[in-house]
Amino acid sequence: MSILRVILAIFFPPLAVIDRGCGSVIIVFLLTLCGWVPGVIAALIILNKNE
């Protein structure tokens, strides 16, 4: 997880997980619509996973 991805996850979470697949982007986008903090947390969790 690079520092650029972390910064991107803080300011615009769906854009940070764009390469993880459509499902991840949709989940993070919906959580960001519900509230900024859940979207950021979900994006950081998804970025922290090793594939």
C-alpha distance matrix in Angstrom:
0.0 3.8 6.7 8.4 6.6 7.3 10.6 11.3 10.8 13.2 15.7 15.8 13.8 15.3 14.3 10.5 11.1 13.8 12.7 12.5 16.3 19.1 19.3 15.9 16.8 20.2 19.3 16.9 19.6 22.4 20.7 20.2 23.9 24.9 23.2 20.4 19.0 18.9 16.9 14.3 14.1 14.1 11.3 9.0 10.5 10.0 6.3 6.4 9.0 9.3 11.8
3.8 0.0 3.8 5.4 5.3 6.5 8.9 10.0 10.7 12.8 14.7 15.2 14.2 15.9 14.1 10.6 12.3 14.5 13.7 14.5 18.1 20.8 21.5 18.1 18.2 21.8 21.3 18.5 20.7 23.7 22.2 21.1 24.7 26.0 24.1 20.9 19.9 20.4 18.2 15.3 15.9 16.2 13.0 11.1 13.4 13.0 9.2 10.0 12.7 12.9 15.0
6.7 3.8 0.0 3.8 5.4 5.1 6.2 8.5 9.7 10.7 12.6 14.0 13.6 16.0 14.2 11.1 13.6 15.9 16.0 16.9 20.4 22.5 23.2 19.6 19.3 22.6 22.0 18.9 20.7 23.8 22.0 20.4 23.9 25.2 22.8 19.4 18.5 19.6 17.6 14.3 15.4 16.5 13.4 11.4 14.4 14.6 11.1 11.9 15.2 16.0 18.3
8.4 5.4 3.8 0.0 3.8 5.4 5.2 6.1 8.5 10.0 10.8 11.7 11.9 13.8 11.5 8.9 11.9 13.6 14.0 15.6 18.7 20.6 21.7 18.4 17.4 20.9 20.8 17.6 18.9 22.3 21.0 19.0 22.3 24.2 22.0 18.5 18.4 19.5 16.9 14.0 15.9 16.5 13.0 12.0 15.3 14.8 11.5 13.3 16.3 17.1 18.8
6.6 5.3 5.4 3.8 0.0 3.8 5.5 5.0 6.0 8.6 10.0 10.0 9.2 10.9 9.0 5.7 8.4 10.6 11.1 12.2 15.4 17.3 18.1 14.7 14.0 17.5 17.3 14.2 15.9 19.1 17.9 16.3 19.8 21.5 19.6 16.4 16.1 16.7 13.9 11.3 13.0 13.1 9.5 8.8 11.9 11.1 7.9 10.3 13.1 14.3 15.9
7.3 6.5 5.1 5.4 3.8 0.0 3.8 5.4 5.0 6.3 8.8 9.9 9.0 11.8 10.9 7.7 10.3 13.2 14.1 14.5 17.6 19.2 19.4 15.8 15.3 18.4 17.5 14.1 16.1 18.9 17.0 15.4 19.0 20.2 17.9 14.5 13.7 14.6 12.6 9.3 10.7 11.8 8.7 7.1 10.6 11.1 8.3 9.8 13.2 15.1 17.4
10.6 8.9 6.2 5.2 5.5 3.8 0.0 3.8 5.4 5.2 6.4 8.5 9.1 12.1 10.8 8.6 12.0 14.2 15.8 16.7 19.5 20.7 21.2 17.7 16.5 19.4 18.9 15.3 16.4 19.4 17.7 15.4 18.7 20.2 17.6 14.0 13.8 15.5 13.3 10.1 12.5 13.9 10.9 10.1 13.8 14.2 11.7 13.5 16.9 18.7 20.8
11.3 10.0 8.5 6.1 5.0 5.4 3.8 0.0 3.8 5.4 5.3 5.6 6.4 8.8 7.0 5.4 9.2 10.9 12.9 14.2 16.6 17.5 18.3 15.1 13.3 16.3 16.3 12.8 13.5 16.8 15.7 13.3 16.4 18.5 16.4 13.0 13.6 14.7 11.8 9.5 12.3 12.9 9.5 9.9 13.5 13.1 10.9 13.7 16.5 18.3 19.8
10.8 10.7 9.7 8.5 6.0 5.0 5.4 3.8 0.0 3.8 5.7 5.5 4.1 7.3 7.3 5.1 7.8 10.6 12.7 13.0 15.3 16.1 16.2 12.7 11.5 14.2 13.5 9.9 11.3 14.3 12.6 10.7 14.2 15.7 13.7 10.5 10.5 11.2 8.4 5.9 8.6 9.1 5.9 6.6 10.1 10.1 8.7 11.3 14.1 16.5 18.2
13.2 12.8 10.7 10.0 8.6 6.3 5.2 5.4 3.8 0.0 3.8 5.9 6.1 9.9 10.1 8.7 11.5 14.1 16.5 16.7 18.9 19.3 19.2 15.8 14.5 16.6 15.6 11.9 12.9 15.3 13.2 10.7 14.1 15.2 12.5 8.8 8.8 10.7 8.7 5.7 8.7 10.6 8.4 8.4 12.1 13.0 11.8 13.7 16.8 19.5 21.5
15.7 14.7 12.6 10.8 10.0 8.8 6.4 5.3 5.7 3.8 0.0 3.8 6.3 9.4 9.1 9.1 12.3 14.0 16.8 17.7 19.4 19.4 19.8 16.7 14.6 16.6 16.4 12.6 12.5 15.2 13.8 10.6 13.3 15.3 12.7 9.1 10.4 12.6 10.1 8.1 11.8 13.0 10.7 11.7 15.2 15.5 14.4 16.8 19.7 22.2 23.8
15.8 15.2 14.0 11.7 10.0 9.9 8.5 5.6 5.5 5.9 3.8 0.0 3.8 5.9 5.8 6.9 9.6 10.8 14.1 15.0 16.2 15.9 16.5 13.7 11.1 13.1 13.4 9.8 9.2 12.4 11.8 8.7 11.3 13.8 12.1 9.0 11.0 12.0 8.7 8.0 11.6 11.8 9.3 11.4 14.5 14.0 13.3 16.4 18.6 21.1 22.1
13.8 14.2 13.6 11.9 9.2 9.0 9.1 6.4 4.1 6.1 6.3 3.8 0.0 3.9 5.5 5.3 7.0 9.1 12.1 12.2 13.6 13.5 13.6 10.4 8.5 10.7 10.3 6.6 7.4 10.5 9.4 7.3 10.6 12.6 11.2 8.6 9.6 9.7 6.1 5.5 8.7 8.2 5.6 8.3 11.0 10.3 10.2 13.3 15.2 17.9 19.0
15.3 15.9 16.0 13.8 10.9 11.8 12.1 8.8 7.3 9.9 9.4 5.9 3.9 0.0 3.8 5.4 5.6 6.4 10.0 10.2 10.7 10.1 10.7 8.1 5.3 7.6 8.5 5.5 5.4 9.1 9.5 7.9 10.5 13.0 12.8 10.9 12.5 11.6 7.8 8.8 11.3 9.6 7.2 10.6 12.5 10.7 11.1 14.6 15.7 18.1 18.4
14.3 14.1 14.2 11.5 9.0 10.9 10.8 7.0 7.3 10.1 9.1 5.8 5.5 3.8 0.0 3.8 5.5 5.2 8.6 10.2 11.2 11.2 12.8 10.4 7.6 10.6 11.9 9.2 9.0 12.8 13.2 11.3 13.7 16.5 15.9 13.5 15.1 14.8 11.0 10.9 13.7 12.4 9.2 11.8 14.2 12.2 11.4 15.1 16.5 18.2 18.4
10.5 10.6 11.1 8.9 5.7 7.7 8.6 5.4 5.1 8.7 9.1 6.9 5.3 5.4 3.8 0.0 3.8 5.8 7.9 8.9 11.2 12.2 13.3 10.1 8.6 12.0 12.4 9.5 10.7 14.2 13.7 12.3 15.4 17.6 16.5 13.8 14.4 14.2 10.7 9.6 11.8 10.7 7.0 8.8 11.3 9.5 8.0 11.6 13.3 15.1 15.7
11.1 12.3 13.6 11.9 8.4 10.3 12.0 9.2 7.8 11.5 12.3 9.6 7.0 5.6 5.5 3.8 0.0 3.8 5.5 5.4 7.6 9.0 9.8 6.7 6.0 9.7 10.1 8.0 9.8 13.0 12.9 12.5 15.4 17.4 17.0 15.0 15.4 14.1 10.8 10.6 11.9 9.6 6.4 8.9 10.1 7.3 6.8 10.6 11.3 13.0 13.1
13.8 14.5 15.9 13.6 10.6 13.2 14.2 10.9 10.6 14.1 14.0 10.8 9.1 6.4 5.2 5.8 3.8 0.0 3.8 5.6 6.4 7.3 9.6 7.7 5.9 9.5 11.2 9.8 10.5 13.9 14.8 14.1 16.4 18.9 19.0 17.2 18.2 17.0 13.4 13.7 15.4 13.0 10.0 12.7 13.9 10.7 10.3 14.1 14.3 15.4 14.6
12.7 13.7 16.0 14.0 11.1 14.1 15.8 12.9 12.7 16.5 16.8 14.1 12.1 10.0 8.6 7.9 5.5 3.8 0.0 3.8 5.6 8.2 10.5 8.9 8.5 12.1 13.5 12.6 13.9 17.0 17.7 17.4 19.9 22.2 22.2 20.3 20.9 19.5 16.2 16.1 17.2 14.7 11.7 13.6 14.3 10.8 10.0 13.3 12.9 13.2 11.9
12.5 14.5 16.9 15.6 12.2 14.5 16.7 14.2 13.0 16.7 17.7 15.0 12.2 10.2 10.2 8.9 5.4 5.6 3.8 0.0 3.8 7.1 8.1 6.2 7.5 10.7 11.3 11.0 13.1 15.6 16.0 16.6 19.1 20.8 21.1 19.6 19.7 17.7 14.9 15.1 15.4 12.4 10.2 12.1 11.8 8.1 8.3 11.3 10.2 10.8 9.5
16.3 18.1 20.4 18.7 15.4 17.6 19.5 16.6 15.3 18.9 19.4 16.2 13.6 10.7 11.2 11.2 7.6 6.4 5.6 3.8 0.0 3.8 5.6 5.6 6.6 8.9 10.4 11.1 12.5 14.7 15.9 16.7 18.7 20.5 21.4 20.5 21.0 18.7 15.8 16.8 17.3 14.0 12.3 14.9 14.4 10.7 11.7 14.7 13.2 14.0 12.0
19.1 20.8 22.5 20.6 17.3 19.2 20.7 17.5 16.1 19.3 19.4 15.9 13.5 10.1 11.2 12.2 9.0 7.3 8.2 7.1 3.8 0.0 3.8 5.5 5.2 6.2 8.7 10.0 10.4 12.3 14.3 15.2 16.5 18.5 19.9 19.5 20.5 18.1 15.1 16.9 17.8 14.3 13.1 16.3 15.9 12.5 14.1 17.3 16.0 17.3 15.5
19.3 21.5 23.2 21.7 18.1 19.4 21.2 18.3 16.2 19.2 19.8 16.5 13.6 10.7 12.8 13.3 9.8 9.6 10.5 8.1 5.6 3.8 0.0 3.8 5.5 5.2 6.2 8.6 9.8 10.7 12.3 14.1 15.4 16.7 18.4 18.4 19.0 16.0 13.7 15.8 16.0 12.3 12.0 15.2 14.1 11.1 13.6 16.2 14.8 16.5 15.1
15.9 18.1 19.6 18.4 14.7 15.8 17.7 15.1 12.7 15.8 16.7 13.7 10.4 8.1 10.4 10.1 6.7 7.7 8.9 6.2 5.6 5.5 3.8 0.0 3.8 5.5 5.2 6.1 8.4 10.0 10.6 12.0 14.2 15.4 16.4 15.8 16.1 13.4 10.8 12.4 12.6 9.0 8.3 11.4 10.7 7.6 10.0 12.9 11.9 14.1 13.4
16.8 18.2 19.3 17.4 14.0 15.3 16.5 13.3 11.5 14.5 14.6 11.1 8.5 5.3 7.6 8.6 6.0 5.9 8.5 7.5 6.6 5.2 5.5 3.8 0.0 3.8 5.5 5.3 5.9 8.6 9.9 10.3 12.2 14.3 15.2 14.4 15.5 13.4 10.1 11.9 13.2 10.1 8.7 12.3 12.7 9.9 11.5 14.8 14.6 16.7 16.1
20.2 21.8 22.6 20.9 17.5 18.4 19.4 16.3 14.2 16.6 16.6 13.1 10.7 7.6 10.6 12.0 9.7 9.5 12.1 10.7 8.9 6.2 5.2 5.5 3.8 0.0 3.8 5.5 5.0 6.1 8.5 9.7 10.5 12.4 14.2 14.3 15.7 13.2 10.5 13.3 14.3 11.2 11.0 14.7 14.6 12.3 14.6 17.6 17.1 19.5 18.8
19.3 21.3 22.0 20.8 17.3 17.5 18.9 16.3 13.5 15.6 16.4 13.4 10.3 8.5 11.9 12.4 10.1 11.2 13.5 11.3 10.4 8.7 6.2 5.2 5.5 3.8 0.0 3.8 5.4 5.3 6.2 8.5 9.9 10.8 12.4 12.8 13.4 10.3 8.3 11.3 11.5 8.2 9.1 12.6 12.0 10.3 13.2 15.7 15.3 18.1 17.9
16.9 18.5 18.9 17.6 14.2 14.1 15.3 12.8 9.9 11.9 12.6 9.8 6.6 5.5 9.2 9.5 8.0 9.8 12.6 11.0 11.1 10.0 8.6 6.1 5.3 5.5 3.8 0.0 3.8 5.5 5.1 6.0 8.6 9.8 10.4 9.8 10.6 8.2 5.2 7.9 8.9 6.1 6.2 9.9 10.3 9.1 11.3 14.0 14.5 17.5 17.9
19.6 20.7 20.7 18.9 15.9 16.1 16.4 13.5 11.3 12.9 12.5 9.2 7.4 5.4 9.0 10.7 9.8 10.5 13.9 13.1 12.5 10.4 9.8 8.4 5.9 5.0 5.4 3.8 0.0 3.8 5.5 5.0 6.3 8.8 9.8 9.6 11.7 9.9 6.8 9.8 11.8 9.6 9.4 13.1 14.0 12.7 14.4 17.5 18.1 20.9 21.0
22.4 23.7 23.8 22.3 19.1 18.9 19.4 16.8 14.3 15.3 15.2 12.4 10.5 9.1 12.8 14.2 13.0 13.9 17.0 15.6 14.7 12.3 10.7 10.0 8.6 6.1 5.3 5.5 3.8 0.0 3.8 5.4 5.0 6.4 8.7 10.0 11.8 9.4 7.6 11.3 12.5 10.4 11.4 14.9 15.2 14.3 16.8 19.3 19.6 22.7 22.8
20.7 22.2 22.0 21.0 17.9 17.0 17.7 15.7 12.6 13.2 13.8 11.8 9.4 9.5 13.2 13.7 12.9 14.8 17.7 16.0 15.9 14.3 12.3 10.6 9.9 8.5 6.2 5.1 5.5 3.8 0.0 3.8 5.3 5.0 6.3 7.4 8.4 5.6 4.7 8.5 9.2 7.7 9.5 12.5 12.8 12.8 15.2 17.3 18.1 21.5 22.2
20.2 21.1 20.4 19.0 16.3 15.4 15.4 13.3 10.7 10.7 10.6 8.7 7.3 7.9 11.3 12.3 12.5 14.1 17.4 16.6 16.7 15.2 14.1 12.0 10.3 9.7 8.5 6.0 5.0 5.4 3.8 0.0 3.8 5.3 5.0 4.8 7.2 6.3 4.1 7.3 9.5 8.9 9.5 12.4 13.8 13.9 15.5 17.9 19.2 22.5 23.4
23.9 24.7 23.9 22.3 19.8 19.0 18.7 16.4 14.2 14.1 13.3 11.3 10.6 10.5 13.7 15.4 15.4 16.4 19.9 19.1 18.7 16.5 15.4 14.2 12.2 10.5 9.9 8.6 6.3 5.0 5.3 3.8 0.0 3.8 5.4 7.0 9.9 9.0 7.8 11.0 13.0 12.3 13.1 16.2 17.3 17.2 19.0 21.5 22.6 25.8 26.5
24.9 26.0 25.2 24.2 21.5 20.2 20.2 18.5 15.7 15.2 15.3 13.8 12.6 13.0 16.5 17.6 17.4 18.9 22.2 20.8 20.5 18.5 16.7 15.4 14.3 12.4 10.8 9.8 8.8 6.4 5.0 5.3 3.8 0.0 3.8 7.0 8.8 7.5 8.0 11.3 12.4 12.0 13.8 16.5 17.1 17.6 19.8 21.7 22.8 26.3 27.2
23.2 24.1 22.8 22.0 19.6 17.9 17.6 16.4 13.7 12.5 12.7 12.1 11.2 12.8 15.9 16.5 17.0 19.0 22.2 21.1 21.4 19.9 18.4 16.4 15.2 14.2 12.4 10.4 9.8 8.7 6.3 5.0 5.4 3.8 0.0 3.7 5.6 5.8 6.7 9.0 10.5 11.2 12.7 14.8 16.0 17.1 18.7 20.5 22.1 25.7 27.0
20.4 20.9 19.4 18.5 16.4 14.5 14.0 13.0 10.5 8.8 9.1 9.0 8.6 10.9 13.5 13.8 15.0 17.2 20.3 19.6 20.5 19.5 18.4 15.8 14.4 14.3 12.8 9.8 9.6 10.0 7.4 4.8 7.0 7.0 3.7 0.0 3.8 5.7 5.3 6.3 8.8 10.2 10.7 12.5 14.5 15.6 16.6 18.4 20.5 24.0 25.5
19.0 19.9 18.5 18.4 16.1 13.7 13.8 13.6 10.5 8.8 10.4 11.0 9.6 12.5 15.1 14.4 15.4 18.2 20.9 19.7 21.0 20.5 19.0 16.1 15.5 15.7 13.4 10.6 11.7 11.8 8.4 7.2 9.9 8.8 5.6 3.8 0.0 3.8 5.4 5.1 6.2 8.6 9.9 10.7 12.3 14.3 15.3 16.5 18.7 22.3 24.3
18.9 20.4 19.6 19.5 16.7 14.6 15.5 14.7 11.2 10.7 12.6 12.0 9.7 11.6 14.8 14.2 14.1 17.0 19.5 17.7 18.7 18.1 16.0 13.4 13.4 13.2 10.3 8.2 9.9 9.4 5.6 6.3 9.0 7.5 5.8 5.7 3.8 0.0 3.8 5.5 5.1 6.1 8.5 9.9 10.5 12.2 14.1 15.3 16.8 20.5 22.2
16.9 18.2 17.6 16.9 13.9 12.6 13.3 11.8 8.4 8.7 10.1 8.7 6.1 7.8 11.0 10.7 10.8 13.4 16.2 14.9 15.8 15.1 13.7 10.8 10.1 10.5 8.3 5.2 6.8 7.6 4.7 4.1 7.8 8.0 6.7 5.3 5.4 3.8 0.0 3.8 5.5 5.2 6.1 8.6 9.9 10.5 12.1 14.1 15.7 19.1 20.5
14.3 15.3 14.3 14.0 11.3 9.3 10.1 9.5 5.9 5.7 8.1 8.0 5.5 8.8 10.9 9.6 10.6 13.7 16.1 15.1 16.8 16.9 15.8 12.4 11.9 13.3 11.3 7.9 9.8 11.3 8.5 7.3 11.0 11.3 9.0 6.3 5.1 5.5 3.8 0.0 3.8 5.5 5.1 6.2 8.6 9.9 10.5 12.1 14.5 17.9 19.7
14.1 15.9 15.4 15.9 13.0 10.7 12.5 12.3 8.6 8.7 11.8 11.6 8.7 11.3 13.7 11.8 11.9 15.4 17.2 15.4 17.3 17.8 16.0 12.6 13.2 14.3 11.5 8.9 11.8 12.5 9.2 9.5 13.0 12.4 10.5 8.8 6.2 5.1 5.5 3.8 0.0 3.8 5.5 5.2 6.2 8.6 9.9 10.5 12.7 16.3 18.5
14.1 16.2 16.5 16.5 13.1 11.8 13.9 12.9 9.1 10.6 13.0 11.8 8.2 9.6 12.4 10.7 9.6 13.0 14.7 12.4 14.0 14.3 12.3 9.0 10.1 11.2 8.2 6.1 9.6 10.4 7.7 8.9 12.3 12.0 11.2 10.2 8.6 6.1 5.2 5.5 3.8 0.0 3.8 5.5 5.1 6.1 8.5 9.8 10.9 14.6 16.1
11.3 13.0 13.4 13.0 9.5 8.7 10.9 9.5 5.9 8.4 10.7 9.3 5.6 7.2 9.2 7.0 6.4 10.0 11.7 10.2 12.3 13.1 12.0 8.3 8.7 11.0 9.1 6.2 9.4 11.4 9.5 9.5 13.1 13.8 12.7 10.7 9.9 8.5 6.1 5.1 5.5 3.8 0.0 3.8 5.4 5.1 6.1 8.5 10.2 13.4 14.8
9.0 11.1 11.4 12.0 8.8 7.1 10.1 9.9 6.6 8.4 11.7 11.4 8.3 10.6 11.8 8.8 8.9 12.7 13.6 12.1 14.9 16.3 15.2 11.4 12.3 14.7 12.6 9.9 13.1 14.9 12.5 12.4 16.2 16.5 14.8 12.5 10.7 9.9 8.6 6.2 5.2 5.5 3.8 0.0 3.8 5.5 5.1 6.0 8.8 12.0 14.3
10.5 13.4 14.4 15.3 11.9 10.6 13.8 13.5 10.1 12.1 15.2 14.5 11.0 12.5 14.2 11.3 10.1 13.9 14.3 11.8 14.4 15.9 14.1 10.7 12.7 14.6 12.0 10.3 14.0 15.2 12.8 13.8 17.3 17.1 16.0 14.5 12.3 10.5 9.9 8.6 6.2 5.1 5.4 3.8 0.0 3.8 5.5 5.1 6.5 10.2 12.5
10.0 13.0 14.6 14.8 11.1 11.1 14.2 13.1 10.1 13.0 15.5 14.0 10.3 10.7 12.2 9.5 7.3 10.7 10.8 8.1 10.7 12.5 11.1 7.6 9.9 12.3 10.3 9.1 12.7 14.3 12.8 13.9 17.2 17.6 17.1 15.6 14.3 12.2 10.5 9.9 8.6 6.1 5.1 5.5 3.8 0.0 3.8 5.4 5.5 8.7 10.1
6.3 9.2 11.1 11.5 7.9 8.3 11.7 10.9 8.7 11.8 14.4 13.3 10.2 11.1 11.4 8.0 6.8 10.3 10.0 8.3 11.7 14.1 13.6 10.0 11.5 14.6 13.2 11.3 14.4 16.8 15.2 15.5 19.0 19.8 18.7 16.6 15.3 14.1 12.1 10.5 9.9 8.5 6.1 5.1 5.5 3.8 0.0 3.8 5.5 7.9 9.8
6.4 10.0 11.9 13.3 10.3 9.8 13.5 13.7 11.3 13.7 16.8 16.4 13.3 14.6 15.1 11.6 10.6 14.1 13.3 11.3 14.7 17.3 16.2 12.9 14.8 17.6 15.7 14.0 17.5 19.3 17.3 17.9 21.5 21.7 20.5 18.4 16.5 15.3 14.1 12.1 10.5 9.8 8.5 6.0 5.1 5.4 3.8 0.0 3.8 6.4 9.5
9.0 12.7 15.2 16.3 13.1 13.2 16.9 16.5 14.1 16.8 19.7 18.6 15.2 15.7 16.5 13.3 11.3 14.3 12.9 10.2 13.2 16.0 14.8 11.9 14.6 17.1 15.3 14.5 18.1 19.6 18.1 19.2 22.6 22.8 22.1 20.5 18.7 16.8 15.7 14.5 12.7 10.9 10.2 8.8 6.5 5.5 5.5 3.8 0.0 3.8 6.4
9.3 12.9 16.0 17.1 14.3 15.1 18.7 18.3 16.5 19.5 22.2 21.1 17.9 18.1 18.2 15.1 13.0 15.4 13.2 10.8 14.0 17.3 16.5 14.1 16.7 19.5 18.1 17.5 20.9 22.7 21.5 22.5 25.8 26.3 25.7 24.0 22.3 20.5 19.1 17.9 16.3 14.6 13.4 12.0 10.2 8.7 7.9 6.4 3.8 0.0 3.8
11.8 15.0 18.3 18.8 15.9 17.4 20.8 19.8 18.2 21.5 23.8 22.1 19.0 18.4 18.4 15.7 13.1 14.6 11.9 9.5 12.0 15.5 15.1 13.4 16.1 18.8 17.9 17.9 21.0 22.8 22.2 23.4 26.5 27.2 27.0 25.5 24.3 22.2 20.5 19.7 18.5 16.1 14.8 14.3 12.5 10.1 9.8 9.5 6.4 3.8 0.0
